Amino acid sequence: MQDAVHPEIAARQRLRRYEIAGWAVAALLILPFSVAIAVTLGPADISFGEVWSTIAGKLGLDLGMDVSLVRERIVWELRLPRALLAGCVGAGLALCGVVLQSLTRNPLADPYLLGISSGASVGAVLAIVIGFGGAAYELPISAFVGALVAFACVLLLAGRSATRSTAPLILAGVATTHLFSAVSSLITLLFADENATRGVFFWLLGSLSAARWPEVVIAFLVLVAVVGVCLHAANALDGFAFGNDAAAALGIRVERTRMVLFLATAALTATLVAFSGAIGFIGLVIPHAARLLVGSGHIRLLPACLLLGAIFTIGVDTFARTAFAPREVAVGVITAIVGVPAFAVILYRHLNR
């Protein structure tokens, strides 16, 4: 009887591997086309040929198509950096979400669990309302510093227990979030005029309108570094999903690995939030969607989250800036509208299972 069962199990495993490979190939094909589509859409209609010709021209290649200087600048200086930054932000937030869900064994964990978003908000509000001399990058720098200060407060509140248990870290993150959110509101109420309040409101809901090549390069480099750290710890993340004791029994250096991963995700989240604002639901919903496609093994789950997060955020940002033109909707509004029903479906399937 067992001999009859084992071939059936092996066949199911092969089919599952083929399905995962199919999803991976589809995502890898969809990602560049989603970037190209995002670049073509907008007030000035631009063809795929003009997009590829502009990119090829910047790389020193000649596709034989003449593109006007105005259209070239629209592609290279405005739309392409925005699409690429959206991909980096989505991939990074999804990656941080899946790592934190494993470390905390909490399916509701997201990249903003440790108070980083609220800290970045304080920095951004200070830059928008008060200003620091009008430097070109004062807002992202101020937001990044605020995020690091908030995470330092979380570590200070949690103390040494942060490396041994997730509960103190989560509680410290909740307390820090409320404290910095209150500070943001107080600064806005006391010092912001009408225009500054509008800018604060739009930034807090997430915006990629200020994307330029320096932001893309920085976000991409930080993302690559953190991806390397997380992939190296993929087996450890599998162990953490079963608890600290199980991870220790597998030979994982629990305290050191947890702290390294917390620091890596905090640095990545702080970088992304500094450039894009607080875009919600990506780090919460995308990991669950990826698990439905490739399973819970992190060696497959991490790349799946990167691809799905990038594709989803590029699509959402494109919709946010084109659907209600000439007005632009904050990206966080669209992610919430899409994310809440999606999360409800995922939760319903999980409870039924």
N, C-alpha and C positions, 0 to 999 in steps of 0.2 A: 504493500500500500504506500509506504514511504517512497519507494522508487518511482511510483506514479505521480507523487506530489511534487518531488523536487524538480523535474523538468518543467512542470507548470509554473513553479515559482521562478525558475531561471528565465522562462519565456516572458513572464511579467516584468522581471527586472530589466531584461533587454529592451522590452517595449518602453519601459519608463525612461531608460537611457536615451532611446531614440527620440522620445517626446521632448526631453530636456534639451537634447542637441538641436532639435527643430526649433524650439523656442529661442535658443541662443542665436542660431543663424538668423532667424527672423528679426530679433532685436538688433543684431549687428547691421542688418540691412536697413532697418527702419530708421536708426539713429541718424546717419548722414543725410537721408532724404528728409527727415523732420527738420534738420538744420537748414537744408536748401529751401524747403517750403516756407519756413519762417522768414528767410531772407527775401523771398519773392513777394510776400504779402505786405501790404501797407498802402498809404495814400498814393505813392508812385509805384505802379505795377512794373515789376522787373521779371524778366524771363529767366528760366533755368540756365539758358545759354549765357546770358549776361553774368549770372552769378559765377558759373564755372570759369568763364573767360576772365573775370576780374581776379578770382583766386589764383588762376594759373598765371596771370600777368604779374601778380605780386610775388609768385614763386619763380619768376624768370622764364616762364613758358609762354608760348604764343599759340592760341587756338584759332587764330585767323578771324576773330570777330571784333569789330570796332565797338567799344563801349564809351559813351560820353563821359566826360569828367564828372559831371553831377551824379550820374547813376553809379559810377565807380566809387565815389565818395560815400554815397548812401549805403552801398553794399559793404565796403571795407571799413568805414569809420563808424557807422551807426548800427546797421542791422546784424552783421556777422558777429561783432563782439558781443552784442546783446544775446544772440542765440547761443553762442558758446558759453557765456557766463551763466545763462539759464541752465544749460546742460550741466555745468560744473556744480552749481548750487543744488540742483535736484539730485544729482548723483551723490554729492557729499552729505546732504541731509538724510537721504535714504540710508546711506552707509552708517552714519552716526546712529540713526534710529535702530537699525538691526543689531548693532553692537551693544547699545545700551539696553535693549530688550533682553539680550542674552545675559549681560552682566548683572542686571537687576532681577532677572526672571519675572519681569513685569511686562505683559503684552501691551500695556498702555504707555510705556516709556517712549519718549521722543527726544530729539536733540536739545530741546529747551528745558529738560528735566532739571538741570543743574543751575538754573538761574542765569544762564549766559545771555539769553535774549533780553531779559529785563535790564541786565547790566549794560548791554549794548544800547538799549533804548535810552538810558540815562545819558550816555556819552553822545548819542545822536541828538537828543533834545538839547543838550548844552551847546552843541555845535550849531544847531539851527536857530535856537532862541538867542543865545548870548554871542556865539562866535568867538573865534580865537585868532583874529587877525586876517581872516579871509584867505587862508591858504587853500590851494586847489583841492587837497585831499584831507581837509580838516574833519569832514564828517566821517568817512570810513576809519580814519586814524582814531578819532575820539570814540567812535563806537567800539572799535577793537579794544582800546584801553579799558573802556567801561566793562566789556565782557570779561576781560582778564581779572579786573578788580572784583567782579561778582563771583567768579569761580574761586578766587583766592578767599573770599568771605565764606564760601561754601566749605572749602577745605578747612578753614580756621574753625568754623562752627562744628564740623563733624569730628575734627581732631584725629587722633590715631586710629579710632574705630572705623574710619573711612576705608581703610585697606582690608578690614576683616569682615565688615557687614555693609550691606547696601542701605539698610533702614536709616541710619544716621545721615548718610549722604543725601538720600531722598528728602528727608525732613529738613535738612539744612538748605537744600535747593528750593523747597517750597517756601521756607521763611525768607530766603534771599530774594526770591521772585517777588513776593508781596512787598518787601521793603523797597526794592529798586523801582517797582511799578508805582508805588506811592510817591517816591522822589520824583519820578518823571512827571506824574500828574501835578505835583506841587510846583515844579519849575514852570510847567506850561501855564498853569493858572495864574501865577504871580508875574511872569515876565514876558509871555508870548503875546504878540499882537495877532491880528486876524490872519495875515499871510503866514506868519511863523506857525500858528496853530494848524493851518491847512497843510503845511509841509510836514509837520510832526505827525499828523494823522495819516498822511499818505505813506510816510516812511514806515510807520509802525505796522501797517498792513502789508508791506512788502512792495518793492519797486525795483525794476532792473533798467529804468530809463537812463541812468547815468553810466551804464556799462561802457568801458573803453578797454583798449588792449592791455594797459598795465594791470587793470583789475583781473582780466582774463588770465594773464600769465601768472599772477600771484595765486589766484584761486586754484589754477590747474596744478601748480607746483606743490602747494600744500596738500591738495587732494591726492596727488600721486604718492607723496611721502606717507600720508596716513593710510592709503590703500595698501601700501607695502607692509606697514606695521600690522594692519588687521589681517591680511592674508597670511602673514607669518604666524599669527595667533589663531588661525581658523580652527585648528584642533582644540586649542584651549577654550575657544568660545563654545564648541560643542560640549566640552566638559562642564562649563559654567551653567549650561542650560539645565543640568541635573543637580546643581548645587555645589557649594564650595567643597564639601567633603568628598563628593565624587570626583571633582576636579583634582583635589590633592591626591586622591588614591591613584589617579592616572599619571602622577609625577609632575603635575603642573605647579609652578611656583605661584600660588594663588595671589598673595598680597602684591607681589611685584607686578605680575601680569595685569591684575585689575587696575592698579594705579597707572601703569603705562597706557592702557587702553582708555582710561578716563581722561588722562592728560591729552592724548592724541585726539580724541573726539571733541574735547573742549576747545583745543586749538583750531581744529577745522571748523567747528560751528561758529566760533568767534570770528574767524576770517570771512566766512560766507555771510553771516548776519551783518557784518560791517559793510559789505558791498551791496546787499540785497534787501536789508530789513528783515523783519520777522515774518517769514512765509510759513504758515502753519500747515499741518496735516500731511506733508510730504514724508517726513520721518516717521510718522505713525502708520499711515496707510500702506505705503509702498512695500515695507518689509512683509506685511501680511499677504499682500498680493503676490509677492515673489515666492513666498513659501507654498502657495497654492500651485505654482508652476513648477518649481524645482525641488521642493522638499525643504527640510530643515537643516541639512548638512551645510555648514558655513563655507566650505570650499566652493560650493556652487551658489549658495545663497548670496554671498557678498557681491560677486560679479553681476548676478541677476538684479540685485538692488541698484547697483550703479547704472545699469542700462535702463531699467524701468524708470528710475528716478529722473534720469536725464531726459528721456523721451517725454515723460509726463510733464515735466516743468517747461520744456521748450513749447509743447503744445498749449499749455495753459497760458504762458506768457504771450504767445502769438495771438491767442483768442482775446486776452485782456486788452491788448493794444489795438486790435483791429475791429472787434465786434461792435464797439460803441463809438467808433471814430466820428468826429475828431477827438472825442474824449477818451481818456485812457483809464481803465479800471485797475485798482490795485490788485496785484497778483494774489495776495492772501485772500481776497474776497472770493475769487474764482476757485482757489484750492479748497476753501471751506465749503463752498456750494457743491463742488464735485466730491470732496473728501468725505463729508458726513454721510451721504447716501451710500458711497462705496464702503465705508467702514461699517455701516449698518448691515449691508449684505454680507460682508466678511464675518462679522460677529454672529449673524444669524446662522451661517453655514457652520461656524465653529461650534456654536451651542448645539446644533442638530447632530453634529458629528460626535 
